[in-house]
């Protein structure tokens, strides 16, 4: 299997079921990916244990990102399926530190993936 998440990556933190790495094309400073060890396309195909592990690792990564980057907030997202923007067909959670200077009006947050729904 030729998986971009399996080759030439630096793992920031690891568990028995998942790992964290910096995003190769970061949206913000500190943009991190949380990835299960098992190759699965959809979040909904993960076991309960894997899901729990991913979110426990997310908590650990937050401590690291807070110390390294002092963000003002976070966006957490999973693109599940090609129509949802998933381009690498392996589950991964985007963990993006957000800074007050990033956007003049952040209202709507992740709703921005469909621009007409961002401001409501």
C-alpha positions in Angstrom: 0.0 0.0 0.0 1.4 3.4 -1.0 0.1 5.7 1.8 1.3 9.3 2.1 0.8 9.0 5.9 3.2 6.0 6.1 6.2 7.5 4.3 8.7 10.1 5.4 6.7 11.7 8.3 7.8 12.9 11.7 5.5 11.7 14.4 5.0 14.2 17.2 3.2 11.8 19.6 2.2 8.2 19.3 -0.1 5.7 21.1 -0.7 2.0 20.4 -3.6 2.9 18.0 -2.7 6.4 16.6 -0.2 9.1 16.1 0.1 12.9 15.5 2.1 14.6 12.8 2.3 18.1 11.5 0.3 18.8 8.3 2.5 18.9 5.2 0.4 21.8 3.9 -0.6 23.6 7.1 -3.6 26.0 7.1 -2.2 27.7 10.3 1.0 27.5 12.3 0.9 24.3 14.2 -1.7 22.5 12.0 -1.6 18.9 13.2 -3.1 15.7 11.9 -4.3 12.9 14.3 -4.2 9.6 12.4 -5.2 6.0 13.4 -2.5 3.4 12.8 -5.0 1.2 10.9 -5.8 2.1 7.3 -9.5 3.0 7.3 -11.2 5.4 4.9 -14.1 6.5 7.0 -14.3 7.7 10.6 -17.4 5.6 10.9 -15.5 2.4 10.2 -13.2 2.9 13.2 -13.7 0.8 16.3 -14.9 2.6 19.5 -11.5 2.0 21.0 -9.8 3.7 18.0 -12.2 6.7 18.2 -11.5 7.1 21.9 -7.8 6.9 21.3 -7.8 9.5 18.6 -9.6 12.0 20.9 -7.4 11.2 23.8 -4.4 11.9 21.6 -6.0 15.1 20.5 -6.1 16.2 24.1 -2.4 15.5 24.5 -1.6 17.4 21.3 -3.5 20.4 22.6 -1.0 20.7 25.5 1.9 20.6 23.1 0.3 23.2 20.7 -0.6 25.5 23.6 3.0 25.4 24.8 4.5 25.8 21.4 2.2 28.3 19.7 -0.2 29.8 22.3 -3.2 29.8 19.9 -6.4 31.7 20.7 -8.7 28.8 19.7 -8.9 25.6 17.6 -10.8 24.2 14.7 -11.1 20.4 14.7 -12.4 18.6 11.6 -12.7 15.4 9.7 -13.4 15.3 6.0 -15.2 12.1 5.5 -15.7 11.2 1.8 -14.6 12.8 -1.4 -17.7 15.2 -1.5 -16.7 16.4 2.0 -13.2 17.3 0.7 -11.3 14.2 1.7 -8.4 13.8 -0.7 -6.4 11.2 1.2 -8.7 8.2 1.8 -7.4 7.4 5.2 -9.1 8.8 8.3 -7.3 11.8 9.8 -8.4 14.6 12.1 -7.3 18.1 11.2 -6.4 20.0 14.4 -5.8 23.6 13.5 -4.7 26.2 16.0 -6.5 29.5 15.4 -5.2 32.9 16.1 -7.1 36.1 16.7 -5.4 37.8 13.7 -6.3 35.0 11.3 -9.7 36.4 10.3 -11.5 39.7 10.9 -14.8 38.0 11.6 -14.5 34.3 12.4 -18.3 33.9 13.0 -19.5 30.7 11.4 -16.1 28.9 11.8 -16.2 25.6 10.0 -19.4 26.7 8.2 -16.9 28.5 5.9 -16.5 25.2 3.9 -19.8 26.3 2.2 -19.2 30.1 2.0 -22.9 31.0 1.7 -23.5 29.4 5.2 -20.6 31.0 7.0 -22.4 34.2 8.1 -25.8 33.7 9.6 
